[in-house]
Amino acid sequence: MSEDDRKAFATLVAFGGAVKVDRVRAGIQHQGAKLVIAKINGEMIGCAALKSPTEGYRAGLQKGKAQFALPEEAYPHELGYVAVLSGHEGQGWGSRLCEIVMLLAGRDGVFATTGTASMLTRILPGLGFKWVGVVWNGEQNQKDKKKPDLHLLVRPRLDNTENFAANRAKGNFGKCLPADYSSLKDG
């Protein structure tokens, strides 16, 4: 991926306001990070990543935030930095990008954090993720100045008889929602 694409990736993710651009730039440089982008006529309209979370980040989720164990052996990857450019939202780009990231993860366990209703109630459950841990208050969004409620979801490692692509094609992954999701709205 070109340096210009890496810059556009970080800018697109940061535009949503949930993550600062410097943090995205640092995160996509981690060894093992795999980036997925969608372009139309040369313009990046969406992105997602299979991240390699640091031990410190993982510990913060386990102890202070979600309070759910995330051992690296069980969940070596994080699906994150999912963003779609305004004007292309609601067209399935987020779902497609996440599917590609999950194909890159193969059978490995993956976790994700989100405060976005569509990710929590539709996209991630459709990829086999289940809601775990406790909800915590995230950092202030740089764009709308709100502190979102964040959720941890996990997709455990698939055993040797399971195949992500085949299960996804058959629609074998269903919804797994938190007890009260009626008030969630995409911002």
Beta strands, then each sheet from edge to edge (+ up, - down):
strand 1: 34-40
strand 2: 43-51
strand 3: 77-84
strand 4: 110-114
strand 5: 130-137
strand 6: 149-155
sheet 1: 1+ 2- 3+ 4+ 6- 5+
end
